[in-house]
């Protein structure tokens, strides 16, 4: 007899919750054990990121963008340049030549772009380029997302709202990591005019991402339906129990994500703690709702639209959450104006593990953008604005 036979609905939901957490906990323990063993073998090394302040991005100018359903999205922005000093922006009155919008991944926040924020500011110190970072709904300082609005379509529309508010004119380059790359694909599927020959989007960088569900291959298989569904049921129907078992819930999923973050040989306790802190501080309902989205999403139909602009696809050879074959498949569909960058021995958090590699790729796609090529860029308006 199955655990749910003969039970009332509430007891059945509780049984599903316990069963799902038990399966996820076993997987998490295995992943955590591997991560712990790797740390013990390398704990005598010098941390290359000692002293790095991963909160520095929050000193940039803040703004709030209201999504179309009323959710408040936390935004930070900076314009590079100004006497050759990357710490001194041009000021609010300056008109940037181009805007680069960064979209972070699942259970992360804008601080995951720390090395891009400061590394690219130094590279672009003689140019007025606006960099925009925001927390996706349910993440970081942005507003809570309901289960009904935790969808890939909504993430694409959120990105559209950020572009309208933070880059109302001029060309835009989009940079997305993991779920952020999927948000860009959603935008392309829902707003293909943005990527057309006279559209606002001038280039795209897709980092450690996939066009289809993450549970099809790699470590993502550990986040498959029984676990995702059990967690989703528990959040929806017995939130008090989930909150009471907060540590248990996190132990079920968090180690899987952390284990996928870096390559086997990577060593930086400071960086590891920064990523772990972001994951730990993500709401449980956000984690559960978007796990289900990541398991089932399919944005492959957006690739032809994205192929109309210069692109770069980046992935690590040891990325077990969105493995390299996903990136190779996307690259093959993005045409002659796309480039592929592979991070040897790197995991899922490529922009933090190999920041120079990713910064080179972003700088390259900006150099190849429609702005550099002199293609026309027309203002973008929603249909209801016409």
URHU-V903819 format. One record per backbone hydrogen bond with DSSP energy under -0.5 kcal/mol. CO is the residue of the C=O (numbers start at 1). NH is the residue of the N-H. If there is no record, write none. Layout:
CO;NH
CO;NH
//
This chain:
2;5
4;7
8;12
9;13
10;14
11;15
12;16
13;17
14;18
15;19
16;20
17;21
18;22
19;23
20;24
21;25
22;26
23;27
24;28
25;29
26;30
27;31
28;32
29;33
30;34
31;35
32;36
33;37
34;38
35;39
36;40
37;41
38;42
39;42
39;43
42;45
46;48
47;50
49;52
52;54
53;56
55;58
56;59
57;60
61;77
63;75
65;67
65;73
67;70
71;67
72;74
72;143
73;65
74;135
75;63
76;133
77;61
78;80
78;131
79;90
82;85
84;86
85;88
87;89
91;94
94;96
98;130
99;101
99;173
100;102
100;132
101;175
102;104
102;134
103;177
105;108
109;112
110;113
111;114
113;116
113;117
114;118
115;119
116;120
117;121
118;122
119;123
120;124
122;125
124;127
125;84
127;129
128;97
128;98
129;80
130;100
131;78
132;102
133;76
134;104
134;136
136;139
138;283
139;142
143;138
146;150
147;150
149;151
151;155
152;156
153;157
154;158
155;159
156;160
157;161
158;162
159;163
160;164
161;165
162;166
163;167
171;99
172;202
172;203
173;101
174;205
175;103
176;207
177;180
178;181
178;182
179;183
180;184
181;185
182;186
183;187
184;188
185;189
186;190
187;191
191;194
192;195
192;196
193;196
194;201
196;199
198;378
200;172
202;310
202;370
203;174
204;312
205;176
205;207
206;208
206;314
207;178
211;299
213;216
214;217
217;220
218;221
219;222
220;223
221;224
224;227
224;228
225;229
226;230
227;231
228;232
229;233
230;234
231;235
232;236
233;237
234;238
238;241
238;242
239;243
240;244
241;245
243;246
245;249
246;250
247;251
248;252
249;252
249;253
250;253
250;254
253;256
253;257
254;258
255;259
256;260
258;261
258;262
260;348
261;349
263;266
267;48
268;272
269;273
270;274
271;275
272;276
273;277
274;278
275;279
276;280
277;281
279;282
283;287
284;288
285;289
286;290
287;291
288;292
289;293
290;294
291;295
292;296
293;297
294;214
297;213
299;302
300;303
302;305
302;306
303;307
305;308
306;309
310;204
311;339
312;206
313;341
314;208
315;343
316;319
318;320
320;219
320;220
323;326
323;327
324;327
324;328
325;329
326;330
327;331
328;332
329;333
330;333
330;334
331;334
335;338
337;311
339;313
341;315
342;344
343;317
343;346
346;318
348;350
349;352
349;353
350;354
354;358
355;359
356;360
357;361
358;362
359;363
360;364
361;365
362;366
363;367
364;368
366;369
369;373
370;374
370;375
371;374
382;385
382;386
383;386
//
